[in-house]
């Protein structure tokens, strides 16, 4: 009798793991290596924030990642890039020889932050537009809902 | 019946424990020994030399302590993003310098940023020797 229960528990465990690791349409996609490597110095910006070509350019230029060496070994670079490309934004962008790699330059970002006062970007509590967590209290978990905003006064 | 279940449980637990240990885990002292053997002509490591190296700039704006602070037993933060960096001294953070791949990854990056070149095995050994004295 307990063998059936054990089997049921095993199936439940495997299902839970599959749910947690791959994500469904209700949860943001995640990858363990991406999370471990890309959250070292800033939040791991969700893959949907940039189109695939931008991620490609960014991941191939990690030796000079916005002024710093963030290089990875080839295997890790490939794995992370594959994850990012698979889950990238599908918004149409103007093809360019050098795709934009700053999330803050994306049209959707500019539109979403139109009403943010300029002085806020320079506020020492914010420091930079790339510091999502300054206002997006759940950015660490990839959640940017307006309901979880707390803008410094 | 319950005997075979208990045996199965013990075996599963042993395997789970073994799998949980990272394949490249070693002590900081073993990492230090690795530096000593890495290049010919290595002199005895010096904590004093390592401390000076750690706290000095090397032609650029940053020193190691710009992010890892003047007291590496404390948590530091990224000089640009303010991201929290766990303490570097093994006394405060026992995971430090136990994963060779991780050690080499961060030396490669950070020496490139701070010194604009790779650090020598001598320099790495001096720095780790210093960090091992930090309580």
Interface residues (C-beta under 8 A of the other chain):
Chain A: X2 X40 X41 X42 X63 X67 X68 X69 X70 X71 X72 X73 X127 X128 X130 X131
Chain B: X5 X78 X80 X81 X82 X83 X105 X108 X109 X110 X112 X113
